[in-house]
Amino acid sequence: MRNDMEMNGQGIQSLELGINILKKIGEAEKPLTITEIAKLADISKSKLHRYLTSFWRTGFLERDESLRYSIGDAFIRIGLKAYQRIDIKEQARPSLLRLKETLNETVALSVWGDNGPYFIHLEESNRQIKIGIQVGSTGSMLNTTAGQLFAAYKPGEKTEKLIQKELEEMSADATVFKHTLATIKEKGFSRTMESLVPGVVAIGCPVFNGENNMVAAVTIIGLLGVFDISDDSPSVVLLKQECLHLSRSLGFQGTF
């Protein structure tokens, strides 16, 4: 009896083609249109459309309003047991790109470091005026959205020391800052108004993992009077949606 059963049927060929499509989309640095995917996977658009429809229906792919595709939550959840190995920068890239392209504002990703939050990735807007933040720079605990978010959602000895140090250096009111943190938890996002640079405003939202720990912050930076950061603005709604989506892909089951 043969153990090397041949598996050359159409079903296997279709599976291999589908996997190749998923690989091409997953390897891309941005969401792809059906035309771009067809070119990368060397497949006709009519045939590709059937694969994309099935992958989208099952959650293996997601599709934005511009009909561009990127890897979906269901596909990511298959590997949740190894979620600690996920590179948060690469994982967040599609969300950052969608925010930047939809709002045309600068979007930044921050993680926690020894001296507070620091930027690890930046998607700059297409505006001629640049905000001026740099990858690798450390943010203030009091005056940046990322710092406020980590202060609110990552309590501990390290954060408390950094907060206290800044409160003393800036002669800031600790009671006012505690109220700010309470408001952040109530609304699910942070907001700064010209706190570091005149004319610059920002909103930020936390990213959680499967253990309900905050692992990153996504910040959108814009210009006062141009960028709407009111509570129910489209920018705030979109930011919260993207951060919840990103958190879900890391195993988070809660809401914010």
C-alpha positions as CSV (number, residue, x, y, z in Angstrom):
1,M,0.0,0.0,0.0
2,R,1.5,3.3,-1.0
3,N,2.1,6.0,1.6
4,D,3.0,8.7,-0.9
5,M,-0.5,9.3,-2.1
6,E,-0.5,11.7,-5.0
7,M,-2.5,14.9,-4.4
8,N,-2.6,16.6,-7.8
9,G,-6.4,17.2,-7.9
10,Q,-8.0,20.5,-8.7
11,G,-8.9,21.0,-5.0
12,I,-5.3,21.1,-4.0
13,Q,-4.3,23.4,-6.8
14,S,-7.1,25.8,-5.8
15,L,-5.9,25.7,-2.2
16,E,-2.4,26.4,-3.2
17,L,-3.5,29.3,-5.4
18,G,-5.6,30.7,-2.5
19,I,-2.7,30.5,-0.1
20,N,-0.5,32.3,-2.7
21,I,-3.0,35.1,-2.9
22,L,-3.1,35.5,0.9
23,K,0.7,35.5,0.9
24,K,0.9,38.3,-1.7
25,I,-1.6,40.4,0.2
26,G,0.1,39.7,3.5
27,E,3.6,40.6,2.2
28,A,2.4,44.0,0.8
29,E,3.2,47.2,2.7
30,K,-0.3,48.6,2.1
31,P,-3.9,47.5,1.3
32,L,-4.1,46.3,-2.3
33,T,-6.7,46.8,-5.1
34,I,-7.9,43.8,-7.0
35,T,-5.8,44.9,-10.0
36,E,-2.7,45.0,-7.9
37,I,-3.4,41.6,-6.4
38,A,-4.1,40.1,-9.8
39,K,-0.8,41.3,-11.1
40,L,1.2,40.1,-8.0
41,A,-0.5,36.7,-8.0
42,D,-0.5,36.3,-11.8
43,I,-4.3,35.6,-12.0
44,S,-7.2,37.0,-13.9
45,K,-9.3,39.5,-12.0
46,S,-12.5,37.5,-12.7
47,K,-11.0,34.4,-11.1
48,L,-9.4,36.3,-8.3
49,H,-12.7,38.0,-7.4
50,R,-14.1,34.6,-6.3
51,Y,-11.2,34.0,-4.0
52,L,-11.4,37.5,-2.5
53,T,-15.1,37.1,-1.9
54,S,-14.7,33.9,0.0
55,F,-11.7,35.1,2.0
56,W,-13.6,38.3,2.9
57,R,-16.8,36.4,3.9
58,T,-14.8,34.2,6.2
59,G,-12.8,37.0,7.8
60,F,-9.5,36.0,6.3
61,L,-9.3,39.3,4.4
62,E,-10.7,42.7,5.2
63,R,-11.9,45.3,2.6
64,D,-12.0,49.0,3.0
65,E,-14.4,51.5,1.5
66,S,-12.0,51.9,-1.5
67,L,-12.2,48.1,-2.2
68,R,-8.6,47.5,-1.1
69,Y,-7.7,44.3,0.7
70,S,-5.5,43.5,3.6
71,I,-5.2,40.5,6.0
72,G,-8.3,40.0,8.2
73,D,-8.8,39.1,11.9
74,A,-9.8,35.5,11.3
75,F,-6.6,34.7,9.5
76,I,-4.5,36.4,12.2
77,R,-6.4,34.6,15.0
78,I,-5.1,31.2,13.7
79,G,-1.7,32.1,15.1
80,L,-2.9,33.7,18.4
81,K,-0.9,31.2,20.5
82,A,2.2,33.0,19.2
83,Y,0.9,36.5,19.4
84,Q,3.8,37.7,21.5
85,R,6.0,37.1,18.5
86,I,4.0,39.5,16.4
87,D,5.9,42.6,15.3
88,I,3.6,45.4,16.5
89,K,5.0,47.8,13.9
90,E,4.2,45.5,11.0
91,Q,0.9,44.5,12.5
92,A,-0.2,48.1,12.8
93,R,1.0,49.2,9.4
94,P,-2.3,48.7,7.5
95,S,-4.2,50.6,10.2
96,L,-1.7,53.5,10.1
97,L,-1.9,53.6,6.3
98,R,-5.7,53.6,6.3
99,L,-5.8,56.5,8.8
100,K,-3.2,58.5,7.0
101,E,-4.8,58.0,3.5
102,T,-8.4,58.6,4.8
103,L,-7.6,61.7,6.9
104,N,-4.4,63.0,5.2
105,E,-2.9,63.6,8.6
106,T,0.3,62.4,10.2
107,V,-0.1,59.1,12.1
108,A,2.4,57.7,14.6
109,L,2.8,54.4,16.5
110,S,4.3,54.5,20.0
111,V,5.4,51.7,22.4
112,W,6.6,51.8,26.0
113,G,10.3,52.2,26.7
114,D,12.5,52.7,29.8
115,N,12.0,56.5,29.7
116,G,8.4,56.6,28.6
117,P,6.6,56.2,25.3
118,Y,8.7,56.5,22.1
119,F,7.8,56.6,18.4
120,I,8.6,53.5,16.4
121,H,6.8,54.2,13.1
122,L,5.5,57.3,11.4
123,E,3.2,57.8,8.3
124,E,3.5,61.5,7.3
125,S,0.6,63.3,5.7
126,N,0.9,64.7,2.2
127,R,0.6,68.3,3.4
128,Q,3.5,70.6,2.8
129,I,3.6,71.5,6.5
130,K,5.4,68.8,8.5
131,I,4.7,68.2,12.2
132,G,8.4,67.6,13.1
133,I,8.2,64.4,15.2
134,Q,10.9,61.7,14.6
135,V,11.0,58.0,14.9
136,G,13.0,57.1,18.1
137,S,12.1,60.2,20.0
138,T,10.6,59.9,23.5
139,G,7.3,61.6,24.4
140,S,6.2,63.5,27.4
141,M,3.9,61.7,29.9
142,L,1.9,64.8,30.5
143,N,1.8,66.6,27.1
144,T,1.5,63.8,24.5
145,T,-1.4,61.6,23.8
146,A,0.8,58.5,24.0
147,G,2.1,59.5,27.4
148,Q,-1.3,60.2,28.7
149,L,-2.6,56.9,27.4
150,F,0.2,54.9,29.0
151,A,-0.3,56.9,32.2
152,A,-4.0,55.9,32.2
153,Y,-3.8,52.3,31.1
154,K,-0.3,51.2,32.3
155,P,-0.1,52.1,36.0
156,G,3.0,51.1,37.9
157,E,6.1,52.3,39.7
158,K,7.9,53.3,36.5
159,T,5.0,55.4,35.1
160,E,4.4,57.0,38.5
161,K,8.0,58.1,38.8
162,L,8.0,59.6,35.3
163,I,4.7,61.4,35.9
164,Q,5.8,62.8,39.2
165,K,9.1,64.0,37.7
166,E,7.3,65.9,35.0
167,L,4.7,67.3,37.4
168,E,7.5,68.8,39.4
169,E,9.5,70.0,36.4
170,M,6.4,71.7,34.9
171,S,4.9,72.8,38.1
172,A,1.7,71.1,36.9
173,D,-1.4,70.3,39.0
174,A,-1.5,66.6,39.9
175,T,-5.3,66.8,40.5
176,V,-5.9,68.2,37.0
177,F,-3.8,65.4,35.5
178,K,-5.7,62.7,37.4
179,H,-8.9,64.2,36.0
180,T,-7.4,64.1,32.5
181,L,-6.6,60.3,33.0
182,A,-10.2,59.6,34.2
183,T,-11.6,61.4,31.2
184,I,-9.4,59.3,28.9
185,K,-10.7,56.1,30.4
186,E,-14.3,57.3,30.2
187,K,-14.0,58.3,26.5
188,G,-11.5,55.7,25.3
189,F,-9.1,58.2,23.7
190,S,-6.7,61.1,24.6
191,R,-6.5,64.6,23.2
192,T,-3.9,67.4,23.3
193,M,-4.3,71.0,22.2
194,E,-1.0,72.8,21.4
195,S,0.6,71.1,24.4
196,L,4.1,70.9,22.7
197,V,4.0,72.9,19.5
198,P,1.8,76.0,18.8
199,G,-1.0,75.3,16.3
200,V,-0.6,71.5,16.5
201,V,-3.3,69.2,18.0
202,A,-3.5,65.4,18.4
203,I,-5.7,62.5,19.3
204,G,-4.5,59.1,20.5
205,C,-6.0,55.7,21.2
206,P,-4.6,52.6,23.0
207,V,-3.8,49.2,21.6
208,F,-4.2,46.2,23.8
209,N,-3.1,42.5,23.6
210,G,-4.9,39.3,24.6
211,E,-3.9,39.8,28.2
212,N,-5.7,43.2,28.3
213,N,-2.3,45.0,28.6
214,M,-1.7,48.2,26.6
215,V,1.1,47.5,24.2
216,A,1.1,50.5,21.9
217,A,-0.6,53.9,21.2
218,V,-1.7,55.2,17.8
219,T,-1.6,59.0,17.5
220,I,-3.0,61.3,14.8
221,I,-1.4,64.8,14.6
222,G,-2.8,67.7,12.7
223,L,-3.2,71.5,12.6
224,L,-5.5,73.5,14.9
225,G,-8.5,74.7,13.0
226,V,-8.0,72.1,10.2
227,F,-8.1,68.8,12.1
228,D,-11.4,68.1,13.8
229,I,-10.7,66.4,17.2
230,S,-14.0,66.8,18.8
231,D,-15.5,63.9,20.7
232,D,-17.8,62.6,17.9
233,S,-15.7,63.7,15.0
234,P,-15.1,61.3,12.1
235,S,-11.4,61.3,12.9
236,V,-12.0,60.2,16.5
237,V,-14.5,57.5,15.5
238,L,-12.2,56.1,12.8
239,L,-9.2,56.1,15.2
240,K,-11.1,54.2,17.8
241,Q,-12.3,51.7,15.2
242,E,-8.8,51.0,13.9
243,C,-7.3,50.7,17.3
244,L,-10.0,48.2,18.4
245,H,-9.5,46.3,15.2
246,L,-5.7,46.2,15.8
247,S,-6.3,45.1,19.4
248,R,-8.6,42.4,18.3
249,S,-5.9,41.0,16.0
250,L,-3.7,40.7,19.1
251,G,-6.3,38.7,21.0
252,F,-8.0,41.5,22.9
253,Q,-11.7,40.7,23.6
254,G,-12.7,43.9,25.5
255,T,-14.1,47.3,24.3
256,F,-13.0,50.9,24.8
